[in-house]
Amino acid sequence: MGQTIIEKIVSRNVGHEVKPGDIVTVQVDRVMIHDIFIPFVAEKFEEMGFKKLWDPDKVVLIYDHLVPASQVDDTRHFRIGNEFVKKYGMKNVHRSDGICHQLMTEALYVKPGDIVFGTDSHTTTYGCVGAFSSGIGYTEMASILGTGTMWIKVPETIKIVIEGELPSNVTSKDVILRLIGDLRADGATYQALEFSGDTVENMSVASRMTMANMAIEAGAKCALFTPDEKTAEYCQIRLTEKERSLSGDEDASYVRTIRYHAEELVPVLACPSQVDNIHPVSEYEGISIDQVFIGSCTNGRLEDLQNAAAILKGKKVAPFVKLIVTPASRKIYQQALSDGTLAVLAGAGAIITHPGCGLCCGRAGGILSDGERVVATNNRNFLGRMGTSKVEIFLASPATAAACAAAGKIVVPD
């Protein structure tokens, strides 16, 4: 019997063949802790009696949710984080360099076949390069910091096959939103999503990141893409035979297979207030908006900003509408500055902020009030996520978001 990608990764890690449902202990290749969780991880780590990290070089601490600080207590997280870094000899620390999920691959901490855990549910992002990555709580993270190991149950796999050429106004964000709408929010609970098909092969690593990032919104344990030459270039490696073989075998067992014809896909929205409440943008055309947000670990990459700039070039943000643009990392900020992307966005009237989580997690940078409506490119539209519980959040692609910013209402992007 053949194997799925997740079964191959786990089998190689533990040294014997595994099947879905097996409970095994894996050797962890890398972990990520962000600023929100570091006080709880540090407290639990010392409560467990550990005296040193299992491998300081494999631990990454990223300050991204709380920078710049918007509440007095935020500085407590920075202080505790800095004390932990000094005490245990950590070197991989990023203070306001960008969003954790962008940095983990961009800074080359993750490579194909790795097993990675992070204190954030969207750690599934790293499947874009063929790594098994998943979010965990602070107790589990403290345990890994002391032992370098973690128990998992090998998940079943849902195979997603996408064939054909996407329409010019449809992006990977539309694809993953459509899938979440079809699966529903619990349709892939503790299962792996394995993406394949020529549409996926033609996607950039950045586009794959968007899809892997949002896999958790269907309950998935992880999302996986087969490493290819784009992966190798992005990770700055030469793929080994083992890494190239991280694809689902033809005779592998899948719990379900879902197929899409790319040409049939259209721009969509996740409508208030659930991520699986998916509708074509055309069904909501004409509804007025107050704000647009382009950024987050889902869609703050260079190609996202470039797509938005292409639509806004020569245009202005509609009167009484705010457009907030947040690059996912300092590197992306600099690239978008160098190629003129930020100049176009600023010229259109965008507010360009420091790289970080900002508005996505509702901490800073444009939270909304009762009765306001926002079109955003991030990954969740729950009540109270970006302001009060009476804010309406529509999730969309950067192209759709930019078109809405110029129109001052929901429109289908050209």
C-alpha positions as CSV (number, residue, x, y, z in Angstrom):
1,M,0.0,0.0,0.0
2,G,1.3,3.4,-1.0
3,Q,1.6,6.4,1.4
4,T,0.3,10.0,1.6
5,I,2.7,12.8,2.1
6,I,2.0,13.1,5.9
7,E,2.5,9.3,6.3
8,K,5.9,9.5,4.5
9,I,7.1,12.4,6.6
10,V,6.1,10.8,9.9
11,S,7.4,7.3,8.9
12,R,10.8,8.8,8.0
13,N,11.0,10.6,11.3
14,V,10.1,7.7,13.6
15,G,12.0,5.1,11.5
16,H,9.2,2.8,10.7
17,E,6.1,2.8,8.5
18,V,3.0,4.4,10.0
19,K,-0.7,4.4,9.1
20,P,-3.6,6.8,10.0
21,G,-4.6,6.5,13.7
22,D,-1.2,5.4,14.9
23,I,0.1,7.3,17.9
24,V,3.8,7.9,17.7
25,T,6.5,10.1,19.3
26,V,8.3,12.3,16.7
27,Q,11.6,14.1,16.9
28,V,10.9,17.8,16.4
29,D,12.9,19.7,13.8
30,R,11.9,23.3,14.8
31,V,9.5,25.2,17.0
32,M,8.1,28.7,17.0
33,I,6.8,30.7,19.9
34,H,5.3,34.2,19.4
35,D,5.0,37.1,21.8
36,I,1.5,36.4,23.0
37,F,2.4,33.0,24.3
38,I,6.0,33.4,25.6
39,P,5.0,34.3,29.2
40,F,2.9,31.1,29.5
41,V,5.4,28.9,27.8
42,A,8.2,30.2,30.0
43,E,6.2,29.7,33.2
44,K,5.1,26.1,32.3
45,F,8.7,25.2,31.1
46,E,10.1,26.1,34.5
47,E,7.2,24.6,36.4
48,M,8.0,21.3,34.6
49,G,11.5,21.4,36.1
50,F,13.5,21.8,32.9
51,K,16.9,23.5,33.3
52,K,17.9,23.9,29.7
53,L,16.4,23.9,26.2
54,W,16.8,20.6,24.3
55,D,18.4,22.6,21.4
56,P,18.4,26.4,21.6
57,D,19.2,26.6,17.8
58,K,15.9,24.9,17.0
59,V,13.8,27.4,19.0
60,V,12.5,30.6,17.3
61,L,10.9,33.4,19.2
62,I,9.0,36.1,17.2
63,Y,7.5,39.3,18.4
64,D,4.7,40.1,15.9
65,H,1.2,40.2,17.5
66,L,2.0,42.9,20.1
67,V,4.3,45.2,18.1
68,P,4.1,48.1,18.4
69,A,2.6,47.7,21.9
70,S,-1.0,48.9,22.1
71,Q,-1.6,48.1,25.7
72,V,0.6,48.6,28.8
73,D,0.6,44.8,29.5
74,D,2.1,44.1,26.1
75,T,5.5,45.2,27.4
76,R,5.3,42.4,30.1
77,H,5.4,39.9,27.2
78,F,8.5,41.5,25.8
79,R,10.3,41.6,29.2
80,I,9.6,37.9,29.9
81,G,10.5,36.9,26.4
82,N,13.9,38.8,26.6
83,E,14.6,37.2,30.0
84,F,13.9,33.7,28.6
85,V,16.2,34.4,25.7
86,K,19.1,35.4,27.8
87,K,18.6,32.7,30.4
88,Y,18.5,29.8,27.9
89,G,20.9,31.0,25.2
90,M,18.4,31.5,22.3
91,K,19.8,33.1,19.2
92,N,16.8,32.9,16.8
93,V,14.8,35.9,17.9
94,H,12.9,38.4,15.7
95,R,11.8,41.6,17.2
96,S,9.3,43.3,14.8
97,D,10.8,41.7,11.7
98,G,7.4,40.6,10.5
99,I,4.7,38.0,11.1
100,C,5.8,34.6,12.5
101,H,4.4,32.4,9.7
102,Q,6.1,34.5,7.1
103,L,9.4,34.6,8.8
104,M,9.6,30.8,9.5
105,T,9.9,30.0,5.9
106,E,11.4,33.3,4.7
107,A,14.2,33.1,7.2
108,L,14.9,29.5,6.1
109,Y,13.9,27.8,9.4
110,V,11.8,25.2,7.7
111,K,12.6,22.8,4.9
112,P,10.7,20.0,3.1
113,G,10.0,17.0,5.3
114,D,10.5,18.8,8.6
115,I,8.2,18.4,11.6
116,V,7.5,21.8,13.1
117,F,5.2,23.1,15.8
118,G,4.2,26.6,16.8
119,T,2.1,28.4,19.4
120,D,-0.4,29.6,16.8
121,S,-3.1,27.7,14.9
122,H,-1.9,29.0,11.5
123,T,1.4,27.2,11.9
124,T,-0.1,24.9,9.2
125,T,1.4,27.6,6.8
126,Y,4.7,25.7,6.4
127,G,3.1,22.9,4.5
128,C,3.6,25.2,1.5
129,V,7.2,23.9,1.4
130,G,6.3,20.3,2.2
131,A,6.7,20.3,6.0
132,F,4.4,18.9,8.5
133,S,3.6,21.9,10.7
134,S,0.8,22.4,13.2
135,G,-0.2,24.6,16.1
136,I,-0.1,23.5,19.7
137,G,-0.7,25.0,23.2
138,Y,1.8,26.4,25.6
139,T,1.9,23.2,27.8
140,E,2.8,21.1,24.8
141,M,5.4,23.7,23.7
142,A,7.0,23.7,27.1
143,S,7.3,19.9,26.9
144,I,9.0,20.1,23.5
145,L,11.4,22.7,24.7
146,G,12.6,20.3,27.3
147,T,12.6,17.1,25.5
148,G,12.7,17.8,21.7
149,T,9.8,15.3,21.2
150,M,6.0,15.4,20.7
151,W,3.4,12.7,20.5
152,I,1.0,12.9,17.5
153,K,-1.8,10.7,16.1
154,V,-1.1,10.1,12.4
155,P,-3.9,11.9,10.5
156,E,-6.0,10.6,7.7
157,T,-5.7,12.6,4.4
158,I,-8.1,14.4,2.2
159,K,-6.7,14.7,-1.3
160,I,-7.5,18.0,-3.2
161,V,-6.9,17.9,-6.9
162,I,-7.2,21.2,-8.9
163,E,-6.7,21.1,-12.6
164,G,-6.7,23.9,-15.3
165,E,-5.9,27.6,-15.5
166,L,-7.4,30.0,-13.0
167,P,-9.4,33.0,-14.4
168,S,-7.3,36.2,-14.2
169,N,-9.3,37.6,-11.3
170,V,-9.2,34.4,-9.2
171,T,-6.3,33.7,-6.8
172,S,-5.3,31.0,-4.4
173,K,-7.2,32.9,-1.7
174,D,-10.4,32.3,-3.7
175,V,-9.5,28.7,-4.1
176,I,-9.0,28.0,-0.4
177,L,-12.1,29.9,0.6
178,R,-14.1,27.9,-1.9
179,L,-12.7,24.7,-0.4
180,I,-13.4,25.8,3.2
181,G,-17.0,26.6,2.1
182,D,-17.4,23.1,0.7
183,L,-15.7,21.3,3.6
184,R,-17.2,23.5,6.3
185,A,-15.4,24.6,9.4
186,D,-15.2,21.1,10.8
187,G,-15.0,19.1,7.6
188,A,-11.3,18.3,7.9
189,T,-10.9,18.0,11.7
190,Y,-7.6,16.4,12.6
191,Q,-7.0,15.4,8.9
192,A,-4.3,16.4,6.5
193,L,-5.1,18.3,3.3
194,E,-2.9,17.2,0.4
195,F,-2.9,19.5,-2.6
196,S,-2.1,18.3,-6.1
197,G,-2.9,19.0,-9.8
198,D,-1.4,21.2,-12.5
199,T,-3.1,24.4,-11.0
200,V,-1.3,23.8,-7.8
201,E,2.0,23.0,-9.6
202,N,1.7,26.4,-11.4
203,M,1.2,28.3,-8.2
204,S,4.0,30.3,-6.6
205,V,5.2,29.3,-3.1
206,A,3.5,32.5,-1.8
207,S,0.2,31.3,-3.2
208,R,0.6,27.9,-1.7
209,M,1.3,29.6,1.6
210,T,-2.1,31.3,1.5
211,M,-3.8,27.9,1.1
212,A,-1.8,26.1,3.7
213,N,-2.3,29.0,6.1
214,M,-6.1,28.7,6.0
215,A,-6.3,24.9,6.1
216,I,-6.9,25.2,9.9
217,E,-10.2,27.0,9.1
218,A,-11.6,23.7,8.0
219,G,-10.2,22.0,11.1
220,A,-7.2,20.4,9.3
221,K,-4.2,19.2,11.3
222,C,-1.9,20.2,8.5
223,A,-1.8,21.0,4.7
224,L,0.9,19.7,2.4
225,F,2.3,20.5,-1.0
226,T,4.8,18.4,-2.9
227,P,8.2,20.1,-3.0
228,D,9.4,21.2,-6.4
229,E,12.0,23.5,-8.0
230,K,10.0,26.6,-6.8
231,T,10.3,25.2,-3.3
232,A,14.0,24.6,-3.7
233,E,14.6,28.1,-4.9
234,Y,12.5,29.6,-2.1
235,C,14.2,27.5,0.6
236,Q,17.6,28.0,-1.0
237,I,18.3,24.3,-1.2
238,R,18.9,21.5,-3.7
239,L,16.1,19.0,-3.2
240,T,17.2,15.5,-2.2
241,E,15.5,12.4,-3.6
242,K,13.7,12.0,-0.3
243,E,12.4,15.5,-0.5
244,R,11.3,15.1,-4.2
245,S,9.4,11.9,-3.3
246,L,7.1,13.8,-0.9
247,S,4.1,13.3,-3.0
248,G,1.1,11.1,-2.5
249,D,1.5,7.6,-4.0
250,E,-1.1,6.5,-6.6
251,D,-2.2,3.6,-4.4
252,A,-2.2,5.6,-1.2
253,S,-5.4,5.5,0.9
254,Y,-7.4,8.8,1.1
255,V,-10.4,9.3,3.3
256,R,-11.8,11.5,0.5
257,T,-10.8,13.1,-2.8
258,I,-12.2,16.5,-3.9
259,R,-11.6,17.8,-7.5
260,Y,-11.9,21.3,-8.9
261,H,-11.8,22.6,-12.4
262,A,-9.9,25.9,-12.1
263,E,-11.8,27.6,-14.9
264,E,-15.1,27.2,-13.0
265,L,-13.8,29.1,-9.9
266,V,-14.9,32.7,-9.3
267,P,-13.9,35.4,-6.8
268,V,-15.5,34.7,-3.5
269,L,-16.1,36.2,0.0
270,A,-16.2,34.7,3.4
271,C,-19.2,36.6,4.8
272,P,-20.0,37.6,8.3
273,S,-19.3,36.0,10.7
274,Q,-18.0,32.5,9.8
275,V,-15.0,31.6,7.6
276,D,-17.1,28.9,5.9
277,N,-19.9,31.2,4.9
278,I,-18.7,31.5,1.3
279,H,-20.5,33.3,-1.5
280,P,-19.4,34.7,-4.9
281,V,-18.4,38.3,-4.7
282,S,-21.1,39.0,-7.3
283,E,-23.9,38.2,-4.9
284,Y,-22.8,41.1,-2.6
285,E,-21.9,43.7,-5.2
286,G,-22.9,47.2,-4.3
287,I,-22.8,46.8,-0.5
288,S,-21.0,49.9,1.0
289,I,-17.8,49.4,3.0
290,D,-15.9,51.5,5.5
291,Q,-12.5,50.0,5.5
292,V,-10.2,47.6,3.6
293,F,-7.2,45.7,5.1
294,I,-4.6,44.1,2.9
295,G,-2.0,42.1,4.9
296,S,-1.6,39.3,7.5
297,C,0.1,36.0,7.4
298,T,-2.5,34.9,4.8
299,N,-2.0,37.7,2.2
300,G,0.7,40.1,3.1
301,R,3.3,38.8,0.7
302,L,4.9,40.7,-2.2
303,E,2.7,39.2,-4.9
304,D,-0.4,40.2,-2.8
305,L,0.8,43.8,-2.6
306,Q,1.6,43.8,-6.3
307,N,-1.8,42.5,-7.2
308,A,-3.4,45.2,-5.2
309,A,-1.2,47.9,-6.7
310,A,-2.0,46.7,-10.2
311,I,-5.7,47.4,-9.5
312,L,-5.2,50.7,-7.7
313,K,-2.6,52.2,-10.1
314,G,-4.0,55.5,-11.3
315,K,-6.9,55.3,-8.9
316,K,-7.8,56.7,-5.5
317,V,-9.3,55.0,-2.5
318,A,-13.0,56.0,-2.3
319,P,-14.0,58.9,-0.1
320,F,-14.7,58.0,3.5
321,V,-13.0,54.6,3.1
322,K,-9.7,53.7,4.8
323,L,-7.2,51.3,3.2
324,I,-4.7,49.8,5.5
325,V,-1.8,47.8,4.0
326,T,0.5,45.8,6.2
327,P,3.4,43.8,4.6
328,A,4.0,40.4,6.2
329,S,7.7,41.1,6.8
330,R,10.4,43.7,6.8
331,K,11.9,42.0,3.8
332,I,8.6,42.2,1.9
333,Y,8.3,45.9,2.9
334,Q,11.7,46.7,1.5
335,Q,11.0,44.7,-1.7
336,A,7.7,46.5,-2.2
337,L,9.4,49.8,-1.6
338,S,12.2,49.1,-4.1
339,D,9.9,48.0,-6.9
340,G,7.5,50.9,-6.5
341,T,4.6,48.9,-5.2
342,L,4.3,50.9,-2.0
343,A,4.5,54.2,-3.9
344,V,1.5,53.1,-6.0
345,L,-0.5,52.1,-2.9
346,A,0.5,55.2,-1.0
347,G,-0.4,57.3,-4.0
348,A,-3.9,55.7,-4.0
349,G,-4.3,56.8,-0.4
350,A,-3.3,53.7,1.5
351,I,-2.1,53.8,5.1
352,I,1.0,51.6,5.1
353,T,1.9,50.1,8.5
354,H,4.9,48.4,10.1
355,P,5.1,44.6,9.4
356,G,3.2,42.6,12.0
357,C,-0.2,41.1,12.8
358,G,-1.8,44.4,13.6
359,L,-5.5,44.6,12.6
360,C,-5.8,40.9,11.9
361,C,-5.7,40.0,15.6
362,G,-7.5,43.2,16.6
363,R,-4.7,44.6,18.7
364,A,-3.8,47.7,16.8
365,G,-3.8,49.4,13.4
366,G,-7.3,50.2,12.5
367,I,-9.9,48.4,14.7
368,L,-13.5,49.2,13.8
369,S,-16.6,50.2,15.7
370,D,-20.3,49.3,15.7
371,G,-22.0,49.2,12.3
372,E,-18.8,49.4,10.3
373,R,-18.0,47.0,7.5
374,V,-14.5,45.8,6.4
375,V,-13.2,43.8,3.5
376,A,-10.0,42.1,4.6
377,T,-7.4,39.6,3.3
378,N,-6.7,37.8,6.6
379,N,-8.0,34.4,7.7
380,R,-10.8,34.9,10.3
381,N,-13.9,37.0,10.4
382,F,-15.3,36.0,13.8
383,L,-17.4,38.4,15.8
384,G,-15.2,40.9,17.6
385,R,-12.1,39.8,15.7
386,M,-11.3,43.3,14.3
387,G,-13.2,45.6,16.7
388,T,-16.6,45.4,18.3
389,S,-18.9,42.4,17.9
390,K,-21.1,44.6,15.6
391,V,-18.4,45.0,12.9
392,E,-19.1,43.0,9.7
393,I,-15.9,41.3,8.3
394,F,-15.8,40.0,4.7
395,L,-12.7,38.0,3.8
396,A,-11.4,38.3,0.3
397,S,-8.4,38.1,-2.0
398,P,-6.0,41.1,-2.3
399,A,-7.4,41.7,-5.8
400,T,-11.0,41.9,-4.6
401,A,-10.0,44.0,-1.5
402,A,-8.2,46.5,-3.7
403,A,-11.1,46.8,-6.1
404,C,-13.5,47.3,-3.2
405,A,-11.2,50.1,-1.8
406,A,-11.4,52.0,-5.0
407,A,-15.1,51.5,-5.4
408,G,-16.1,52.2,-1.8
409,K,-18.3,49.1,-2.0
410,I,-18.1,45.4,-2.7
411,V,-17.3,44.7,-6.4
412,V,-15.9,41.9,-8.5
413,P,-12.2,42.6,-9.4
414,D,-11.4,43.1,-13.1
